[in-house]
């Protein structure tokens, strides 16, 4: 997905670049690149497609890793390649087959390097494998690896009790 996003696009024919100086359509190339790596990298998967008459949800599996190196997509000549290495720390998931309905929940990495799943009032332990490559992953949050601090502190997980109705 990243390789496709950063792929060079050739602008020709009806899609040619409109030159503001001469007013003509001219052939050109367009490509996105990372100028400066952000401390937090958010990846939003496009999970919908229009066929012209309706929009449908895409539910195919997208594989993603615990670590991510985006140096191949950076502007050449950067002096610190470590700034392009990232560590996954959160995944937002949207379940359900329709875009108009469904349910959101998230996996979050704690300071103690443990994973928890947060779903409404439920907060329970999870594993890295639970968070990785989820069929309905929607948003990924990566922290720059040099900024990512995994301490030895553990985090206890408490399951919320249902509210009593008065």
C-alpha positions as CSV (number, residue, x, y, z in Angstrom):
1,X,0.0,0.0,0.0
2,X,2.8,2.4,0.8
3,X,4.7,1.6,-2.4
4,X,1.6,2.3,-4.4
5,X,0.9,5.5,-2.5
6,X,4.4,6.8,-3.2
7,X,4.7,5.5,-6.7
8,X,5.5,8.0,-9.4
9,X,2.5,9.0,-11.5
10,X,2.9,10.0,-15.1
11,X,0.5,12.7,-16.2
12,X,-0.3,12.5,-20.0
13,X,-3.2,12.9,-22.3
14,X,-6.4,14.1,-20.6
15,X,-4.6,13.8,-17.3
16,X,-1.6,16.0,-18.4
17,X,-0.5,18.9,-16.3
18,X,-2.0,22.3,-17.2
19,X,0.9,24.8,-17.4
20,X,0.0,28.1,-15.9
21,X,2.7,29.9,-18.0
22,X,1.8,28.7,-21.5
23,X,-1.7,27.5,-20.9
24,X,-1.0,24.1,-22.6
25,X,-1.4,20.6,-21.3
26,X,2.1,19.2,-20.9
27,X,3.3,15.7,-20.0
28,X,4.7,15.6,-16.4
29,X,5.6,13.3,-13.5
30,X,4.2,13.6,-10.0
31,X,5.5,11.8,-6.9
32,X,4.9,12.2,-3.2
33,X,7.8,11.8,-0.8
34,X,8.5,12.3,2.9
35,X,10.4,15.5,3.4
36,X,10.7,15.1,7.2
37,X,9.6,12.1,9.2
38,X,7.0,12.9,11.8
39,X,7.3,11.7,15.4
40,X,3.9,10.0,15.0
41,X,2.9,8.4,11.7
42,X,-0.8,7.7,11.1
43,X,-1.8,5.4,8.3
44,X,-5.5,5.5,7.2
45,X,-6.6,2.7,5.0
46,X,-9.1,3.4,2.3
47,X,-11.8,1.0,3.3
48,X,-14.5,2.0,0.8
49,X,-15.0,1.9,-3.0
50,X,-17.6,3.5,-5.2
51,X,-19.1,1.7,-8.2
52,X,-20.8,4.9,-9.4
53,X,-24.2,4.0,-7.8
54,X,-23.2,3.0,-4.3
55,X,-20.3,2.9,-1.9
56,X,-19.3,-0.4,-0.5
57,X,-16.9,-1.3,2.4
58,X,-13.6,-3.1,1.5
59,X,-12.9,-5.9,4.0
60,X,-9.8,-7.5,2.5
61,X,-6.9,-8.3,4.7
62,X,-4.1,-5.7,4.6
63,X,-0.9,-6.9,6.2
64,X,1.1,-4.6,8.4
65,X,4.1,-5.1,10.7
66,X,5.0,-4.2,14.2
67,X,7.9,-2.2,12.8
68,X,7.9,0.0,9.7
69,X,10.8,1.5,7.8
70,X,9.7,4.4,5.5
71,X,13.2,5.5,4.4
72,X,12.5,4.2,0.8
73,X,9.9,7.0,0.6
74,X,12.0,9.8,1.9
75,X,13.7,12.6,0.1
76,X,17.2,11.3,-0.8
77,X,20.2,12.5,1.1
78,X,18.9,12.5,4.7
79,X,21.7,12.2,7.2
80,X,19.8,10.1,9.8
81,X,18.1,7.0,8.5
82,X,17.0,6.0,12.0
83,X,14.3,8.8,11.9
84,X,12.4,6.7,9.4
85,X,12.0,3.6,11.6
86,X,8.7,3.3,13.4
87,X,7.1,1.1,16.0
88,X,3.3,0.2,16.0
89,X,1.5,1.4,19.1
90,X,-2.2,1.5,18.2
91,X,-4.7,0.0,15.8
92,X,-8.2,1.2,15.3
93,X,-10.6,-1.4,14.0
94,X,-14.1,-1.0,12.4
95,X,-16.1,-4.1,12.3
96,X,-19.4,-4.6,10.4
97,X,-20.1,-5.0,6.7
98,X,-21.7,-1.5,6.2
99,X,-20.0,1.9,6.2
100,X,-23.0,3.4,7.9
101,X,-23.0,1.1,10.8
102,X,-20.7,-1.2,12.7
103,X,-18.5,-0.9,15.7
104,X,-15.1,0.6,16.5
105,X,-12.5,-0.7,19.0
106,X,-8.8,-0.4,19.4
107,X,-5.6,-2.2,20.3
108,X,-3.1,-0.1,22.2
109,X,0.5,-0.8,23.3
110,X,1.3,0.2,26.9
111,X,4.5,1.7,28.3
112,X,5.3,-1.8,29.6
113,X,5.2,-3.1,26.0
114,X,2.0,-5.1,26.6
115,X,-1.1,-4.8,24.4
116,X,-4.6,-4.1,25.5
117,X,-7.9,-4.1,23.6
118,X,-10.3,-1.3,24.4
119,X,-13.9,-1.8,23.4
120,X,-16.5,0.5,24.9
121,X,-16.4,-0.3,28.6
122,X,-14.3,-3.4,28.2
123,X,-10.5,-3.2,28.6
124,X,-8.7,-6.5,28.4
125,X,-5.2,-7.9,27.7
126,X,-4.4,-8.7,24.1
127,X,-1.3,-9.8,22.3
128,X,0.8,-8.4,19.5
129,X,-0.7,-11.1,17.2
130,X,-4.2,-9.8,18.1
131,X,-3.2,-6.3,17.0
132,X,-1.3,-7.3,13.8
133,X,-3.0,-7.8,10.5
134,X,-6.6,-7.5,11.7
135,X,-9.1,-8.1,8.9
136,X,-10.9,-4.8,9.7
137,X,-8.0,-2.5,10.6
138,X,-8.8,1.0,9.7
139,X,-6.1,3.3,11.3
140,X,-2.6,2.5,12.3
141,X,-0.5,4.6,14.7
142,X,3.3,4.3,14.6
143,X,5.7,6.2,16.8
144,X,9.2,6.9,15.6
145,X,11.4,4.0,17.0
146,X,14.0,6.4,18.5
147,X,11.2,8.2,20.4
148,X,9.4,5.0,21.4
149,X,10.2,4.2,25.1
150,X,9.3,0.8,26.3
151,X,9.7,0.7,30.1
152,X,9.6,-2.3,32.3
153,X,6.5,-1.0,34.1
154,X,3.6,-3.3,33.7
155,X,0.0,-2.2,33.4
156,X,-2.8,-3.9,35.1
157,X,-6.0,-4.4,33.2
158,X,-9.3,-4.1,35.0
159,X,-12.6,-5.2,33.4
160,X,-15.3,-2.5,33.8
161,X,-18.4,-3.4,35.6
162,X,-21.7,-2.7,33.9
163,X,-23.4,0.5,35.0
164,X,-26.4,-0.1,37.2
165,X,-29.6,1.5,35.8
166,X,-31.6,3.7,38.2
